[in-house]
Amino acid sequence: MLYIDGEIKDIHWGDEPIQKVYAGSDLVWQRDQKPLILEYEIEDREYAKVTLPFPDPLRRTIDWGDGVVERTDSDHPSHTYESPGIYVVHIYGRIQHISSYVASWPEDADRDLLKKVISWRDASLQITSMKYAFYHCNHLVSVPEDKYQAFTQVKTFKGCFLECISLREIPETLFEYCTEATDFYSCFHYCVDLIEIPERLFENCIHVTDFDGCFYCCYSLTQIPEALFKNNVAVANFARCFNSCKQLLVIPEGLFQNCIHVRSFGNLFCGCDALTQVPEKLFANCTEVTSFERCFYNCWALTHVPDKLFANCRKVTSFEYCFYGCRILAHIPEDIFANCTKVINFQGCFYNCYALAEMPRSLFANNKKVTNFRSCFCYCTSITGETPKDEDGGELWERVGKPDYPDSISSSWCFYECKKLSNRSNIPNTW
């Protein structure tokens, strides 16, 4: 039964079954076409209006699940239910973009009514964007696997499940047919109840370039599958990917093994308070990285940093606030930055690392291009011994103007409150 040109019509099958039904020039139904099926729960008559997340004005047939079937070509079609209950909505017709995040969205209450995605549509939907598809759908508890290849043309999943705070599980085959996807920016950002990431989730997403903030603030995650990014060789940006995953305990050593084109790991594990160690070969194959800014920022429980952690990262230019707030980190390997000869920025790198006991003598000996040491060891109150020296025994503040060194260096607060340094009296006020 379909709603076409103002009338509800029955479709009868004969010896020659009808394959497609058109209204004017628009295809509104075809045999074996799978509808997009959403489940909404109405608990209060005051908030009984459902608005569908379709910003594109395309002709569709919608069965609202309460006996009302309508055909509409409006963007964000809506319907008000007469009584509380659970309503299963079937949507037929084209949907190019699913999005719950637009300036004209009526109320947050509309988003809160969505409970489940029961079934994705087939490829005839022609979906090309899932950008902010279910943004801020606070009560969305489940989504299905993609059985009908709904996402074969989708390029972006940016913010797709952003702030879906009730979503606990992700089907392993959700993105199985997403071979064209390039962007998972903030896809599961603030999914605070998400407890596990399926290992094969991105297995076929071979063209992805951006995972920025993908699992940002997934507070309930305790582990990451080692093969999660095994086939994502094109990724350039992992910034903030696991930022504030506060219960994350372990990082698999081979997590980025095949990610050879990454440029940024900025804020990668920032705020992962339970993380105690970092695998030595974590970045071994990431030779194109230029930024580790805030990578381990406020990893309060971090006890150890491997000597060869950045050994192959020869193109890095910034370690700004990289280990800021690693409160119980007591030791810095002497050669940790030895191969990073292009670094220009160490601002705040070890700021608030209260437990650091010393600065290795040749810590920055090979980092001759640095122009910013501001607050690098600020409030490292336990450090004893002397400040790091150049290969000729020169001090960091003596570099300015020397051959192979910069003409100026930003240095304020570099050794602020490092009162136990034996050569503290020699440190200029500008440092």
N, C-alpha and C positions, 0 to 999 in steps of 0.2 A: 504494500500500500504506500503510495506517494502523494505528496501535496504538489500539484503542478498547475500553474496558471489559475490559482484561486480555487481549485477543486482537489479533493482527495480521490485518487484513482486506484483501483485494484489492477494489479498486473497478473494476467493469466498466461500460463505456459501451455503451448499447443505442441503439435508435431515439430514446428519450427520455433524454438524458444527465442523470445526477445532477448537481444544481447545488450542493447543500450536504449535509454530513454532521454530525449532531448526536450527542453522547453525553449522554443526559439532556437538560438544558436548554441545554447549552453547545455553541456552534458550534466544532468543532475543525478543520474543513476546508471549503473551498468551491472549486468549479471555477475554474481560472485564478488562484487565490490564489498570490501570490508569497511564498515563505518569506524570513525573515531568514537570511542565510548568512554565517557567520563561519568563518575559518580559524585553526586553532591548530597550533602546532608543539611536539611533545613531544621533547625531546632527552635527557632523563634519566628513568629509571623512578622515581627518588626523588621527582621533581616531575612526576607524570603525571596529576594531578587538575585538571580544568577546572571552574570555577564560572562559570555564566553571569550576566551583570549585570542580573538582573531582580528587583528588590526586592518586586514586587507578587505575591502568591500567586494567580495565575490559571491556569486549566487550559490546558495546552499539549501539543503532540506534538513530540518532539525526536528527530531522527535524528542520532546522535552521530558518524556517519561511519565506524564500525568494525563495522557490522552490528547494533548495538544501537539499537532504536527504542523509546522509552518515552513514556508519557503521564503527566504530573505536574501537580499544582496547588501545588507548593511554591515558596516564594520562593528565589531564587538556586539553582536546580537545579544539581547537580554530577554529574560522571562521572569515573571513574578508568580510564585506558587501560592496557592490558596491555603495550604495547611502544612504543618511540619511533617517531615518524613525523609526517607532516602529515595532519591530520584536518579535513575540511570538515563543519561542523555546520549542519543545516537546522532552523529553528524555525518551527512552525506554531502558530496560536492567538493570543490577545490579548496585547499587551504595552503596558501603559500608561506605564511608566517604565523607562528603561534607566539604570542607575547602578552604577558600580564603587566607589562611595564610601559605605560605611555602616559603622557601628560593629561590626557582626557579620561583616564581610568576613574570610574565613579567613586568607589570607596574601598578601603582595605577589607571591609566586611565581605565583599564579593569574593575576594581571594580565599578567605577563611572557610568558605562553604565547600570548596573542592576537597574531596577525601581520597579519591583514587582515580588513576587512569587505568581503566580495565583493559582496553585494547587500542593499539595504534592502528591507523589505517594502512592500506597498501600503498604501493608506489604511485598509484593514480592520483593521490592527493597532491602530488607535485610540491611537497614542502621543500623550501630552499633555506629557511632560517628558523632556528629554535632559540634565537636571541631573547633572553629573559622570558622564556616560554611560561614558566611557572614561578616567576619571581614572587617571593613573599607569600607563597601559598602555605601558610603556617600549619594547616591541618592535613596536608597531603601526606599520606602514610605509605602508599605503594605505587609503583609504576611497573608495567609488564615488560617482558622481553619483546624485542622487535621481530615478531614472527612473519610479518608480511612485507618486510623491506621498506618501511615507511620513510627511512632517512637516507636513501641512496643519493639524493641530490642536495642534502643539507651541507652547507659550508661552515656555519657557525653554531656553536652551542654556548656562546657567551652568556654567562649568568643564567643558564637554563633552569637550574634548580636553586638559584641563589636564595638563601634564607628559608629554605624548606626545612624548618626546624624539627618536624616530626618524621622526616624520612629516615628510616633505619637501615634499609637494604637497597642495593642496586643489583638488578639482574646482570649476570655475567655477559649476556648477549645483547644488552641494550644498544650498544653501538656496533654490532656485528657487521652491518652493511654500510657503515659510515666511511666509505673509502674516499669520499671527497671532502670530508671535514678538515678544516685547517685551524680552528680556534675553539679551545675549551677554557677560555679566560673566565675565572670565577664560576665555573660550571656548578660546583657543589659548595661554593663559599657559604659558610655559616650553616651547614647542615650538621648541627650540633649533636644530633642523635645517631648519626651514621657510625656504625660500629665496625664495618669491614669494607675493604675495596677488593672486588674480584680480580684475580690475577690477569685474566684475559680481557678485561674491560676495554682496553684500547688496542687490542691485538691487530685489528684490521685498519686502524686509523693511521695509515702510513704517510699521510700528507700533513699531519698536524705540525704547526710551527709554534703554537702558543699555549702553554699550560699555566700562565700567570694566575696565581690565586686559586687554582682549581679546587684545592681542598683546604683553603684558608678557613681557620676557626672550626675545623671538624674536631671538636673537643673530645669526642668519644673514641677516636681512632687510637689503637695501641700499636699497630704494626702496618707495614707497607709490603706488598708482595714484591719479591726481587725482580720478577719478570714483567712488572707492570708496564714499563716503557720499552720493552725489548725491541719492538718493531717501529718505534717512533723516532726514526733516525733523522728526521728533518727539523726537529724542535730547536728553536733558537732561544726561547724564553721560558725559564722555570721560576722566574721571580715569584716569591710569596706562595709557591705551590703548596707547601705544608706549614705555612705561617700559623702559629698559635694552635697547633695540634698538641694540646697540653698533656695528653696522656701517651704520646708516642714514646716508646721505650727503646726501639732499635731501628737503625737504618741499615738496610741490606747493602753489602759492599758492591754488588753488581747492579744497583738500581739504575745508574746512568751509563752503564757499560757501552751501549750502542748509540748514545746521544752525542755524537761527535761534532755537531754543529752548534751547540749551545753557546750563547753569548752572555746570558745573565743568569746568575744564581742569587741575585739580590733578595734579601729577606726570606730565603728559602726555608730555613728552620727557625726563623725568628720566633721567640716566645714558646719554644718546645721545652717547657720546664722540666719534664721528666727524663729528657735525653741525657745519658751519662757519657757516651762515647761516640766517636766518629770513625768509621772504617778508613784505613790508610789509603785504599785504592778507590775510594768513592768517586773521585774526579779524575782518575788516571787517564781516561780516554777523552776527556773534555778539553781539548787543546785550544779551542777557539774562545774560551771564556774571557770576558773583559771585566766583569764585575762580580765581586763577592760582598757587596755592601750589605751590612746588617745580616749576613748569612746565618750567624749563630747568635744573634742579638738576644740577650736575656735568656740564654739557655742556662738557667741557674744551676742545674745539676751536672753540667759538663765537667768531667774530671780530667780528661785526657785529650790531647790533640796530637795526631800522628806526625812524625817528622817529615814524611813525604806526601802529606795531604795535598799540597799544591805544586808538587814537583814538575808536573807536565803542563801546568797552566801558565805558560810563558807570555801570554798576551794580556794578562790581567793589568788593569790600570787603577783599580780602586778596591781597597779593603776597608773602606769607611765604616766604622762602628761594627766591624765583622764579629768581634768577640765581646762587644759591650755587655757588661752585666753578668759575665760568666763568673759568678762570685767565688766558686770553690776551685777554679782552675788554678793550679799551683805552679805549673811549669810550661814554658814556651820552648819548643825545640829550636835549637840554634839555626838550623838550616831550613826552617819552614818556608821562608820567603826567598831562599837563595837563588832560585831560577826565575823569579818574577821580576825581571830587570826593567820592565816597562811601567811599573807602579808609580803613580804620581800622588796618590792619596791614601794616607794612613790615619786620617782624622778619627779620633775616638776609638781606634781599633781595640784597645784593651781598657777602655774607660770602665771604672767601677769593678775591675777584677781584683777584689780585695785580697785574695789569697796568693797572688803571684809573689814568689819569693825572690826572683832575680830577673834581670834582663840579660839574655845571652850577649856576649861581647860583640859578635859579628852579626847580630840579628838583621841589621839593615845595610850591611857592608856592600851588598850587590844591588841595592835599590837606590841608584845614584840620581834618578830623575824625580824623586819625591819633592813636591812643592808644598805639601800640607801634612804637618805632624800635629795639628791642633788637638789638644786634649787626648793625645794618644795613650798616655798612661795616667790620666787624671784620676785621682782618688785610688791609685794602687798603693795603698797605705802600708802594705807588708813588704814591699820590695827593698832589698838590701843590695850592697855592692855598688858598682858604678854604672853609669849610663852607657848605652851601646856605642861602639867605636867604629870608625871606618877602617879600611884595610891598612892604612898608614898610621893608625892610632888617633886620628883626628876625631873631634866631637861632632855631633850632628849640627850644632849651631855654628861650627866653623866651616861648614860646606859652602856657604853662600859666596859666590864669586870665584870659587876655585875651578880649574879646568874640569870639564865633564860633569859639573854640578850646576844646579839652577842659580839664577841671579837673585832670586828671593824665595823665602820659605815661610809659610804661615805656621806659627809655632805656639801661639798663646795657650797657656794651661797644659802644655805637653806633659810636664812632670809635676803638676799641681798636687800638693799634699803628699808627695813621695818623700817624706821627712827622714826616712831611714837610709837614704842613699849616702854613701861615703863621700862622694864628691858634690854633694848638694850645694855647697858654698860656691862652687865654680859655675853653677848653672845661671845663665843670664835671666834677668827678670822677665824678658820677653818669652822665655820658655817655661 
